[in-house]
Structures are given as structure tokens and as C-alpha cells.
Amino acid sequence: MNDLERSLCEQVRADHDYVVALRRWFHRHPELALEEVETQARIEQELDALGLAHRRVAGTGVYAEIEGTKPAGGTTRTLALRADIDALPVTEASGVPYASLYPGRMHACGHDAHNAALIGAARVLCANRDKFAGKVLLTWQPGEEIGYGARVILDTGCIDRADRSFGLHLASELPVGTVAAMAGPNNASVDWFRIRVHGQSAHVAAPELGVDAAYIAAQILVSAQALITRRTNPLESVILGIGKVTAGTAYNIVAQEAELEGTIRTLTPELRCVTKERLETLACTTAALFGGTAEVAWRDNTSPLINDAAAAAEAQRLARSLFGAEHVITQRRPSLSGDDFAEYILRVPGVYVYVGSGNPNDPNTQVPHHSERFAIDEDCLTAAVALHVCYAVEYLNGLL
């Protein structure tokens, strides 16, 4: 750790209690995607206290800028930082004293910590403007859980002038004190689909007079798995999951309509495209084979999250310096969950880092994200703030 990093990290540690208290406030006041009104107001309140100008983006998001005052020796750089802020429709059962005040709403993925960490980073960066040249663009993004906020923020053009993007996410499966930064695919694309099958009703005693949409839907459901097991290289990661099936109106009527809803998740744009095409062909041809028709609707929630190699190397070097090489993971199995920070990286080369939040002495800190028992070891907040601050300062100074 160099002298600059040491000074910044000391300031981060001195601010730890503040960041913990802020995170607990957000945890007690969770708001679902696109409803983050109270959350937005609290972010704005904290930025006002810093004297930092800000504006609203993507409805319930917040955008701000911090400009360094260090004389630049040449062309200055710009860095975009991001935190997601929405909660999940989960009733909390973690048992923490600062649990959600609202049944059916919970920060079960760590977005409360991401939010507080970026505010904490803003505090330290504002106090150290003289330590860096260039500009930090801060984005608090709503609607990550529904694949909404990133694209809407990017559509404003507010980060188009950035040279690099940086984000982070807590990871309950990693011990607190560890950091994972891996080049290449880290998270999957997420596509929602709905297949509507149209048949013809008839009495079940005379099925030949109708077209059974339920039967067609069942054939599509079963055959869809062959697109993965027989049409896809087993070494490639892809999921085609169907989680909802509805059909028919009564037990003794051939179903006239049926619907299937599911998701496709892949780690590459190419496999994503071909799998979607194959599913659409399967649905339509299967329906036609049995006398019906089918239509497929899609919603593109997020692209695959693929870390830029240069940005990942920068994050790895920084993490080794801050935490020691033994606490830095550079090879990790990608996740088939999605995160729309992928859209930031597609617009501005960047890296998404995972920060360990698990503690074996507290089993709830090691349960999967989205669990009603999800909790974190709050020591991870120090690492999260330090990564934001030190990456910003050193990247803008050309030191990474």
C-alpha cells in the first residue's frame, strides 16, 4: 500500500460508523424498483450536506459529479461510478435489529450497502479533491432488479464522456476481506420470454374437434430442454428455464389458450442470440405440428456482464495493494444471475468487482442473495468504500 492509498484508507476507516449507520437506515427503509422515492431523497440529503450539486435521473435515481483540483499534466480522465438502490419483494426474516419496517420489502441483495458505500466514497472524494485531476461521475441507479435503470441512465448521455466505468457488488459466498476481480464474462444475460399458444376448445370427449393448447405447451416445455442438451456445446454455459405455465379453463374442456413464461441466460452475446432464435422456431413449429399457433414475446433485461481486461487488471492491482494478494481472487466461476451494470461496460469499458460479505460466525451472512435471511458482515463496507475511492483517485491520476 502506497502513502496515498494509506491516507485514503485511514479516512475511509474513520468514516466507517457513518457508513454503517447510513446502510442500516437504507436497510430499514427498502423500496422496490421504480419506487425508490424515500431512498432518493436520503441520497440527495447526504449530497446536499457535502455541498455537491446533483440531479435526478431515471425517475428515482441520482446523478452527481466531483471534479478534482489537482493540476493536470496533460489530458484529464473521467470515471463513472455506480450503485444500485432498489430492494426486493421479500419479507425479511434475518432477525437483525434494523430489519425492514415494511412487510414484503427487503434489501436482500446488498443494494443498501452499495448505496451507502458510494455515498461514503463521495464524502472521502470531496474531502480529497486536491489529490486527483479529472472528474468522477456518480450514479445511483434505480430498478436494477428488473433490468431497467442502467439503460435509462445511459440514454441521458451522462456518462458518455467517461473513460472508464467501475462498480461493485457484495458476495455472500466470499469471506469478508476478500475481493474478486476477473476479466471476461462474470454474469449472464437475462432475457424474459412469454410463449402464447393458441388452440381451439372442444369437449375432452371429442379431442379431435379441438386443438389442445395445453398439450402443445407441454411439448414445448419438454422439447425446449433439448435446445440446451442437444443443440448447445456442453462446455458453454446457458440456462433455459420455464417457471410459469398456465392453460385451460376447466377440467373437461380442451384448452384453447396456454402460456409459458421463462428466462434464457447466457455468458456470450452470440449464444444468447442463437438460443433465442431456436426457442422461437421450436415454439412456432411445435404449435403448427399439432394444429395451433404460437407467438413469443421477449424482454431484454440485461446483456452479459463482460469485464474489460485492462480495467480488470487495474482493479486486481489495486486490490492486491489494499488487501494483500492472498485476499484477491482473479479466477472465479461466472454467475448465471444477471446485473445491468453490463450496460455501463458496453457503453464505457469497465470492471465489476465482487466484495466478500460472508462471515462463518454469522450463518445469515453466508446464505444466498435474495434469501429472506440475507445479512452481511458490515466490515465489508470499509472494503467497498476504499475500492471506490482508491480506484477513482489512482485511475484519474494514471497510476493504475
BASEDREN-76061 format. One record per residue (C-alpha): y, z, x; residue in one letter. Coordinates in Angstrom, 3 decimals, always signed. Layout:
(site (Y; Z; X); "A")
...
END
This chain:
(site (+0.000; +0.000; +0.000); "M")
(site (+3.342; -1.010; +1.466); "N")
(site (+6.539; +1.032; +1.236); "D")
(site (+7.907; -0.927; -1.721); "L")
(site (+4.680; -0.509; -3.706); "E")
(site (+4.558; +3.175; -2.802); "R")
(site (+8.089; +3.750; -4.063); "S")
(site (+7.479; +1.871; -7.298); "L")
(site (+4.170; +3.637; -7.939); "C")
(site (+5.797; +7.028; -7.410); "E")
(site (+8.313; +6.155; -10.099); "Q")
(site (+5.513; +4.982; -12.388); "V")
(site (+3.633; +8.249; -11.931); "R")
(site (+6.808; +10.259; -12.574); "A")
(site (+7.155; +8.434; -15.903); "D")
(site (+3.530; +8.955; -16.943); "H")
(site (+4.162; +11.667; -19.540); "D")
(site (+6.783; +9.500; -21.217); "Y")
(site (+4.412; +6.509; -21.437); "V")
(site (+1.589; +8.705; -22.758); "V")
(site (+3.842; +10.149; -25.474); "A")
(site (+5.006; +6.669; -26.425); "L")
(site (+1.454; +5.359; -26.601); "R")
(site (+0.453; +8.264; -28.824); "R")
(site (+3.358; +7.519; -31.162); "W")
(site (+2.194; +3.919; -31.494); "F")
(site (-1.364; +5.150; -31.999); "H")
(site (-0.300; +7.383; -34.882); "R")
(site (+1.663; +4.544; -36.495); "H")
(site (-0.632; +1.474; -36.378); "P")
(site (+0.401; -1.674; -38.209); "E")
(site (-1.712; -4.737; -38.954); "L")
(site (-0.948; -8.263; -37.773); "A")
(site (+2.392; -9.598; -39.040); "L")
(site (+3.249; -6.161; -40.491); "E")
(site (+4.451; -4.545; -37.237); "E")
(site (+7.868; -3.597; -38.626); "V")
(site (+7.916; +0.060; -37.580); "E")
(site (+6.411; -0.875; -34.227); "T")
(site (+9.090; -3.492; -33.644); "Q")
(site (+11.842; -1.010; -34.487); "A")
(site (+10.478; +1.525; -31.985); "R")
(site (+10.289; -1.101; -29.222); "I")
(site (+13.881; -2.067; -29.958); "E")
(site (+14.918; +1.591; -29.886); "Q")
(site (+13.412; +2.024; -26.414); "E")
(site (+15.079; -1.144; -25.119); "L")
(site (+18.423; -0.032; -26.577); "D")
(site (+18.085; +3.196; -24.597); "A")
(site (+17.762; +1.063; -21.464); "L")
(site (+20.812; -0.987; -22.380); "G")
(site (+18.569; -4.023; -22.423); "L")
(site (+19.522; -6.902; -24.708); "A")
(site (+16.699; -8.140; -26.921); "H")
(site (+15.953; -10.339; -29.887); "R")
(site (+13.236; -10.681; -32.472); "R")
(site (+10.618; -13.408; -32.120); "V")
(site (+7.588; -14.473; -34.171); "A")
(site (+8.795; -12.336; -37.059); "G")
(site (+7.749; -8.904; -35.848); "T")
(site (+7.765; -9.494; -32.090); "G")
(site (+10.422; -8.656; -29.495); "V")
(site (+11.784; -10.596; -26.510); "Y")
(site (+13.935; -9.307; -23.648); "A")
(site (+14.936; -10.287; -20.107); "E")
(site (+15.536; -8.306; -16.936); "I")
(site (+17.408; -10.065; -14.139); "E")
(site (+17.159; -8.827; -10.583); "G")
(site (+20.271; -8.322; -8.465); "T")
(site (+18.732; -8.728; -5.023); "K")
(site (+20.356; -11.677; -3.223); "P")
(site (+18.021; -14.654; -3.281); "A")
(site (+17.300; -16.516; -0.094); "G")
(site (+16.603; -19.736; -1.970); "G")
(site (+15.264; -20.818; -5.338); "T")
(site (+14.567; -17.859; -7.615); "T")
(site (+11.407; -17.357; -9.627); "R")
(site (+10.818; -16.316; -13.234); "T")
(site (+7.850; -14.317; -14.518); "L")
(site (+6.694; -13.817; -18.122); "A")
(site (+5.005; -10.521; -19.075); "L")
(site (+3.248; -9.964; -22.400); "R")
(site (+1.908; -7.101; -24.508); "A")
(site (+0.200; -7.447; -27.893); "D")
(site (+1.167; -4.885; -30.528); "I")
(site (-0.953; -5.203; -33.696); "D")
(site (-3.669; -2.847; -34.916); "A")
(site (-6.957; -3.408; -36.764); "L")
(site (-8.129; -2.762; -40.350); "P")
(site (-10.326; +0.172; -39.268); "V")
(site (-10.351; +3.795; -40.470); "T")
(site (-10.191; +5.983; -37.371); "E")
(site (-12.945; +8.460; -36.505); "A")
(site (-12.062; +9.209; -32.868); "S")
(site (-11.138; +12.839; -33.511); "G")
(site (-8.050; +12.735; -31.275); "V")
(site (-5.165; +14.976; -32.401); "P")
(site (-2.804; +11.981; -32.541); "Y")
(site (-5.108; +9.880; -34.732); "A")
(site (-3.780; +7.239; -37.094); "S")
(site (-1.761; +8.531; -40.018); "L")
(site (-2.933; +5.644; -42.181); "Y")
(site (-6.479; +5.201; -43.554); "P")
(site (-7.720; +1.686; -42.948); "G")
(site (-5.443; +1.065; -39.952); "R")
(site (-6.186; +1.932; -36.340); "M")
(site (-5.334; +0.906; -32.812); "H")
(site (-8.990; +0.328; -31.983); "A")
(site (-8.447; -2.247; -29.233); "C")
(site (-5.822; -0.662; -26.971); "G")
(site (-2.769; -2.596; -28.109); "H")
(site (-0.870; +0.677; -28.447); "D")
(site (-1.444; +1.215; -24.718); "A")
(site (-0.489; -2.368; -23.839); "H")
(site (+2.737; -1.933; -25.807); "N")
(site (+3.659; +1.385; -24.191); "A")
(site (+2.764; +0.117; -20.715); "A")
(site (+5.137; -2.837; -20.992); "L")
(site (+7.956; -0.563; -22.176); "I")
(site (+7.174; +1.746; -19.268); "G")
(site (+7.303; -1.232; -16.919); "A")
(site (+10.664; -2.281; -18.371); "A")
(site (+12.049; +1.188; -17.596); "R")
(site (+10.973; +1.035; -13.961); "V")
(site (+12.089; -2.581; -13.511); "L")
(site (+15.526; -1.823; -14.984); "C")
(site (+15.889; +1.035; -12.503); "A")
(site (+14.955; -1.263; -9.603); "N")
(site (+16.906; -4.457; -10.264); "R")
(site (+18.178; -4.327; -6.706); "D")
(site (+14.602; -4.633; -5.414); "K")
(site (+13.998; -8.170; -6.689); "F")
(site (+15.651; -11.525; -7.260); "A")
(site (+14.861; -13.769; -10.205); "G")
(site (+14.079; -12.830; -13.775); "K")
(site (+11.385; -11.044; -15.788); "V")
(site (+10.791; -12.274; -19.347); "L")
(site (+9.285; -9.562; -21.570); "L")
(site (+7.373; -10.460; -24.742); "T")
(site (+5.922; -8.013; -27.253); "W")
(site (+3.635; -10.223; -29.297); "Q")
(site (+2.523; -9.621; -32.888); "P")
(site (-0.604; -10.932; -34.554); "G")
(site (-2.974; -11.237; -31.596); "E")
(site (-5.940; -10.128; -33.693); "E")
(site (-5.528; -13.128; -35.990); "I")
(site (-4.667; -15.673; -33.298); "G")
(site (-1.078; -16.013; -34.466); "Y")
(site (+1.647; -14.589; -32.263); "G")
(site (+1.240; -16.346; -28.928); "A")
(site (+1.766; -19.878; -30.203); "R")
(site (+4.723; -18.850; -32.346); "V")
(site (+6.436; -17.189; -29.378); "I")
(site (+5.700; -20.192; -27.176); "L")
(site (+7.110; -22.530; -29.803); "D")
(site (+10.503; -20.864; -29.339); "T")
(site (+10.515; -22.145; -25.746); "G")
(site (+11.498; -18.717; -24.450); "C")
(site (+9.009; -18.724; -21.567); "I")
(site (+9.120; -22.428; -20.721); "D")
(site (+11.247; -21.719; -17.641); "R")
(site (+8.752; -19.181; -16.275); "A")
(site (+6.832; -19.990; -13.099); "D")
(site (+4.042; -17.514; -13.745); "R")
(site (+2.617; -15.500; -16.664); "S")
(site (+0.923; -12.121; -16.403); "F")
(site (-0.879; -9.991; -18.971); "G")
(site (-3.442; -7.227; -19.095); "L")
(site (-5.965; -5.646; -21.432); "H")
(site (-7.792; -2.349; -21.357); "L")
(site (-11.574; -2.435; -20.883); "A")
(site (-13.673; +0.475; -22.137); "S")
(site (-16.727; -0.732; -20.205); "E")
(site (-14.872; -0.339; -16.889); "L")
(site (-14.224; +3.116; -15.392); "P")
(site (-10.636; +4.282; -15.337); "V")
(site (-9.168; +3.474; -11.928); "G")
(site (-10.828; +0.058; -11.692); "T")
(site (-9.253; -3.348; -12.248); "V")
(site (-10.932; -6.698; -12.896); "A")
(site (-9.128; -9.917; -11.969); "A")
(site (-11.272; -13.048; -11.997); "M")
(site (-10.345; -16.691; -11.560); "A")
(site (-11.583; -19.174; -14.139); "G")
(site (-12.965; -18.507; -17.652); "P")
(site (-12.532; -14.913; -18.802); "N")
(site (-12.535; -15.166; -22.604); "N")
(site (-13.808; -17.658; -25.129); "A")
(site (-12.025; -19.949; -27.503); "S")
(site (-12.122; -18.753; -31.108); "V")
(site (-12.412; -21.225; -33.981); "D")
(site (-12.933; -20.164; -37.593); "W")
(site (-14.629; -22.587; -39.945); "F")
(site (-15.481; -22.790; -43.621); "R")
(site (-18.063; -25.252; -44.928); "I")
(site (-17.820; -26.007; -48.628); "R")
(site (-20.883; -27.607; -50.148); "V")
(site (-20.607; -29.426; -53.475); "H")
(site (-23.682; -29.997; -55.626); "G")
(site (-24.494; -30.290; -59.315); "Q")
(site (-25.513; -27.461; -61.612); "S")
(site (-28.659; -27.556; -63.720); "A")
(site (-31.244; -25.156; -65.117); "H")
(site (-33.544; -23.866; -62.399); "V")
(site (-36.452; -25.021; -64.546); "A")
(site (-35.309; -28.618; -64.015); "A")
(site (-34.002; -28.691; -60.436); "P")
(site (-34.375; -32.469; -60.222); "E")
(site (-31.451; -32.797; -62.639); "L")
(site (-29.097; -30.995; -60.293); "G")
(site (-28.115; -30.845; -56.632); "V")
(site (-28.720; -27.389; -55.171); "D")
(site (-25.679; -26.387; -53.091); "A")
(site (-27.345; -23.086; -52.170); "A")
(site (-30.340; -24.883; -50.706); "Y")
(site (-28.090; -27.274; -48.773); "I")
(site (-26.072; -24.337; -47.399); "A")
(site (-29.309; -22.654; -46.301); "A")
(site (-30.407; -25.783; -44.443); "Q")
(site (-27.031; -25.998; -42.706); "I")
(site (-27.160; -22.313; -41.752); "L")
(site (-30.595; -22.614; -40.165); "V")
(site (-30.071; -26.022; -38.552); "S")
(site (-26.735; -25.033; -37.040); "A")
(site (-28.525; -22.801; -34.544); "Q")
(site (-30.338; -25.844; -33.170); "A")
(site (-26.964; -27.181; -32.059); "L")
(site (-26.996; -24.312; -29.570); "I")
(site (-30.697; -24.035; -28.715); "T")
(site (-31.493; -27.767; -28.630); "R")
(site (-28.239; -29.641; -28.099); "R")
(site (-26.449; -27.374; -25.593); "T")
(site (-27.275; -26.682; -21.954); "N")
(site (-28.786; -23.163; -21.876); "P")
(site (-26.599; -22.348; -18.859); "L")
(site (-23.437; -22.873; -20.903); "E")
(site (-22.048; -20.038; -23.000); "S")
(site (-21.423; -20.824; -26.658); "V")
(site (-21.770; -18.953; -29.933); "I")
(site (-22.034; -20.493; -33.367); "L")
(site (-22.096; -17.592; -35.795); "G")
(site (-22.094; -17.701; -39.589); "I")
(site (-21.153; -14.338; -41.041); "G")
(site (-20.488; -15.079; -44.691); "K")
(site (-22.471; -17.106; -47.237); "V")
(site (-21.689; -17.359; -50.952); "T")
(site (-23.303; -19.558; -53.609); "A")
(site (-24.005; -19.919; -57.301); "G")
(site (-23.045; -18.153; -60.486); "T")
(site (-26.324; -16.920; -61.979); "A")
(site (-29.965; -16.407; -61.041); "Y")
(site (-31.230; -19.185; -63.300); "N")
(site (-28.674; -21.903; -62.552); "I")
(site (-28.903; -24.401; -59.712); "V")
(site (-25.839; -23.615; -57.595); "A")
(site (-23.071; -26.160; -57.931); "Q")
(site (-20.983; -24.752; -55.064); "E")
(site (-21.690; -22.867; -51.854); "A")
(site (-19.583; -21.735; -48.900); "E")
(site (-20.340; -20.674; -45.351); "L")
(site (-17.793; -19.043; -43.041); "E")
(site (-18.249; -18.552; -39.343); "G")
(site (-16.936; -18.963; -35.846); "T")
(site (-17.516; -21.076; -32.753); "I")
(site (-16.767; -19.576; -29.348); "R")
(site (-16.997; -21.390; -26.007); "T")
(site (-15.652; -20.992; -22.479); "L")
(site (-14.551; -24.585; -21.907); "T")
(site (-12.367; -26.987; -23.915); "P")
(site (-14.979; -29.750; -23.585); "E")
(site (-17.854; -27.726; -25.054); "L")
(site (-15.532; -26.425; -27.760); "R")
(site (-14.699; -29.960; -28.882); "C")
(site (-18.254; -31.304; -28.895); "V")
(site (-19.703; -28.279; -30.710); "T")
(site (-17.126; -28.587; -33.486); "K")
(site (-17.887; -32.294; -33.866); "E")
(site (-21.623; -31.654; -34.029); "R")
(site (-21.273; -28.950; -36.676); "L")
(site (-19.136; -31.165; -38.866); "E")
(site (-21.647; -34.016; -38.582); "T")
(site (-24.536; -31.670; -39.344); "L")
(site (-22.867; -30.261; -42.448); "A")
(site (-21.944; -33.621; -43.931); "C")
(site (-25.239; -35.401; -43.188); "T")
(site (-27.371; -32.475; -44.409); "T")
(site (-25.436; -32.348; -47.660); "A")
(site (-25.795; -36.102; -48.136); "A")
(site (-29.537; -35.956; -47.447); "L")
(site (-30.042; -33.674; -50.460); "F")
(site (-27.593; -35.446; -52.753); "G")
(site (-24.484; -33.349; -52.217); "G")
(site (-21.297; -33.459; -50.181); "T")
(site (-19.694; -31.083; -47.690); "A")
(site (-16.270; -30.567; -46.204); "E")
(site (-15.357; -28.458; -43.170); "V")
(site (-12.057; -26.623; -42.735); "A")
(site (-11.013; -25.298; -39.318); "W")
(site (-8.578; -22.718; -37.991); "R")
(site (-7.905; -22.756; -34.255); "D")
(site (-7.285; -19.086; -33.400); "N")
(site (-7.106; -19.433; -29.633); "T")
(site (-8.083; -21.578; -26.681); "S")
(site (-10.429; -20.392; -23.905); "P")
(site (-8.657; -17.978; -21.582); "L")
(site (-8.978; -19.508; -18.126); "I")
(site (-7.190; -17.660; -15.333); "N")
(site (-5.285; -19.785; -12.856); "D")
(site (-6.967; -19.499; -9.439); "A")
(site (-3.761; -18.891; -7.478); "A")
(site (-2.496; -16.299; -9.958); "A")
(site (-5.870; -14.520; -9.964); "A")
(site (-5.823; -14.360; -6.156); "A")
(site (-2.336; -12.819; -6.300); "E")
(site (-3.495; -10.170; -8.770); "A")
(site (-6.559; -9.398; -6.663); "Q")
(site (-4.474; -8.918; -3.513); "R")
(site (-2.067; -6.652; -5.356); "L")
(site (-4.818; -4.584; -6.989); "A")
(site (-6.559; -4.071; -3.640); "R")
(site (-3.313; -2.844; -2.145); "S")
(site (-2.552; -0.498; -5.055); "L")
(site (-6.012; +0.870; -5.843); "F")
(site (-8.283; +0.021; -2.900); "G")
(site (-10.763; -2.836; -2.572); "A")
(site (-13.609; -0.673; -3.882); "E")
(site (-11.848; -0.448; -7.249); "H")
(site (-11.205; -4.166; -7.698); "V")
(site (-13.703; -6.422; -9.473); "I")
(site (-13.383; -10.142; -8.748); "T")
(site (-16.629; -11.366; -10.348); "Q")
(site (-17.321; -10.309; -13.920); "R")
(site (-19.272; -11.796; -16.796); "R")
(site (-16.830; -13.587; -19.127); "P")
(site (-16.487; -12.302; -22.663); "S")
(site (-17.085; -14.386; -25.776); "L")
(site (-14.340; -12.463; -27.519); "S")
(site (-11.007; -14.250; -27.552); "G")
(site (-7.420; -13.429; -26.651); "D")
(site (-4.473; -15.669; -27.361); "D")
(site (-2.843; -14.893; -24.034); "F")
(site (-4.850; -18.034; -23.291); "A")
(site (-1.965; -19.975; -24.828); "E")
(site (+0.501; -18.403; -22.376); "Y")
(site (-1.639; -19.526; -19.451); "I")
(site (-1.890; -23.053; -20.849); "L")
(site (+1.912; -23.198; -21.001); "R")
(site (+2.646; -21.281; -17.758); "V")
(site (-0.029; -20.768; -15.047); "P")
(site (-1.020; -17.130; -15.052); "G")
(site (-3.605; -14.379; -14.932); "V")
(site (-5.025; -11.870; -17.402); "Y")
(site (-6.207; -8.660; -15.774); "V")
(site (-8.571; -6.037; -17.202); "Y")
(site (-7.784; -2.359; -16.616); "V")
(site (-10.574; +0.194; -16.854); "G")
(site (-10.079; +2.852; -19.540); "S")
(site (-13.539; +4.438; -19.726); "G")
(site (-14.447; +7.965; -18.679); "N")
(site (-18.099; +9.136; -18.765); "P")
(site (-16.917; +12.651; -19.616); "N")
(site (-15.480; +11.344; -22.901); "D")
(site (-18.050; +9.131; -24.653); "P")
(site (-15.474; +7.748; -27.095); "N")
(site (-13.648; +6.097; -24.189); "T")
(site (-16.755; +4.032; -23.487); "Q")
(site (-17.521; +2.746; -26.989); "V")
(site (-16.825; -0.948; -27.644); "P")
(site (-13.366; -2.099; -28.617); "H")
(site (-12.850; -2.349; -32.396); "H")
(site (-15.012; +0.746; -32.957); "S")
(site (-13.685; +3.465; -35.278); "E")
(site (-14.358; +5.934; -32.423); "R")
(site (-12.418; +3.953; -29.801); "F")
(site (-10.363; +6.083; -27.410); "A")
(site (-9.015; +5.729; -23.875); "I")
(site (-8.603; +7.810; -20.753); "D")
(site (-4.814; +7.814; -20.637); "E")
(site (-4.799; +7.760; -16.839); "D")
(site (-5.292; +4.018; -17.282); "C")
(site (-1.661; +3.798; -18.405); "L")
(site (-0.462; +4.511; -14.876); "T")
(site (-2.506; +1.616; -13.540); "A")
(site (-1.296; -0.698; -16.308); "A")
(site (+2.386; +0.077; -15.742); "V")
(site (+2.001; -0.169; -11.950); "A")
(site (+0.367; -3.595; -12.230); "L")
(site (+3.169; -4.950; -14.430); "H")
(site (+5.898; -3.549; -12.183); "V")
(site (+4.445; -4.379; -8.786); "C")
(site (+3.250; -7.845; -9.792); "Y")
(site (+6.713; -8.613; -11.126); "A")
(site (+8.630; -7.360; -8.110); "V")
(site (+6.334; -8.826; -5.477); "E")
(site (+5.808; -12.155; -7.207); "Y")
(site (+9.546; -12.641; -7.718); "L")
(site (+10.126; -11.737; -4.075); "N")
(site (+7.487; -14.236; -2.925); "G")
(site (+5.294; -11.501; -1.463); "L")
(site (+2.024; -12.239; -3.274); "L")
END
